[in-house]
């Protein structure tokens, strides 16, 4: 081994040891990692909440459609409203939504009631929580998702009073 190679390796060791002892050359920005993690968590909660609104919209649309279908296919005027509400509640429960955070309105256009050619309208309002956590459930109140469906009572159906004038 030559004298120059020994001198270089000793110099390299001295420089490395000196460099590792102080803070010179330290990369800044390690404090940003917790901030980035926090932003990731907030972003994921936002995406989950957006999906909750889309899912609530699907549930309320289905509930309104099932409710209005049950209304127009009811065998009598006395059962129409009850069947519509029951069908809408069952659709909400089928989607995993609480019927206690929903409001269901059943009405006919012009207040005509259940008769031939009456336009029945079922509106379902559902409250979407601000934040949904797996064990805790929903916290706060962020949005009201509203869906409305309408359908005409069949003018040619048996058992319905009146004449078809639509």
ABEGO torsion letter per residue (X at the ends): XBAAAAAAAAAAAAAAAAAAABABGBBBGAAAAAAAAAAAAAAAAAAAAAAAAAAAAAAAAAAAAAAAAAAAABABAAAAAAAAAAAAAAAAAAAGBBAAABBBBBBBBGGAEBBBGBBBBBBBBBBBBABBBAAAEBBEBABBBBBBBBBBBBAABBGBBEBBBX
